[in-house]
Structures are given as structure tokens and as C-alpha cells.
Amino acid sequence: MDFLKDLIKFMGQRKKFFLIPVIIVLLLLGLLIVIGGGSALAPFIYTLF
């Protein structure tokens, strides 16, 4: 959690708000892989990549 707090502080101080969509997409892809890794949807998720 400290990493996320530091990242938010960095973006606020340096005005790097364009990084927000990139981080959101990376988090969603990571969540999709973690959730889909152990389910019946795994073969369909892996075909996306």
C-alpha cells in the first residue's frame, strides 16, 4: 500500500496525471489474469493475449 500512496503523491506533485489511465489499465489486466487463472474462463481469457 505504501507504493500506491507514493505513486499518487508523485503524480500529484509532478503533475503526471496522464499516467492514471495507464495504471488503471495495468491493474485491470492484472486482476483479469489473477481471477481468470483458476476458473473455467481461463482458456477464453488467454486467447485475448
C-alpha atoms as one frame of an Amber mdcrd trajectory, in Angstrom:
protein
   0.000   0.000   0.000   2.913   2.361   0.600   3.863   2.019  -3.053   0.422
   3.189  -4.179   0.499   6.127  -1.766   3.922   7.163  -3.030   2.783   6.817
  -6.629  -0.257   9.032  -6.013   1.906  11.627  -4.257   4.375  11.567  -7.151
   1.632  12.090  -9.725   0.154  14.951  -7.701   3.420  16.787  -7.148   4.859
  16.328 -10.628   1.544  16.833 -12.470   1.840  13.454 -14.215  -1.905  12.876
 -14.453  -1.566  11.201 -17.854  -0.244   8.127 -16.009  -3.600   7.461 -14.329
  -5.213   5.662 -17.320  -2.086   3.570 -17.859  -2.057   2.439 -14.231  -5.779
   1.641 -14.296  -5.409  -0.496 -17.431  -2.456  -2.376 -15.951  -4.364  -3.037
 -12.722  -7.411  -4.298 -14.634  -5.297  -6.628 -16.779  -3.553  -7.973 -13.692
  -6.871  -8.523 -11.957  -8.251 -10.293 -15.020  -5.296 -12.665 -15.118  -5.450
 -13.409 -11.376  -9.193 -14.035 -11.350  -9.266 -15.932 -14.618  -6.222 -18.079
 -13.863  -8.100 -20.541 -11.719 -11.511 -20.500 -13.315 -13.262 -22.091 -16.263
 -12.882 -18.822 -18.161  -9.096 -19.169 -18.369  -8.973 -20.536 -21.955 -11.090
 -17.637 -23.192  -9.024 -15.033 -21.365  -5.747 -16.397 -22.683  -6.974 -16.129
 -26.266  -7.182 -12.349 -25.772  -3.417 -12.216 -25.379
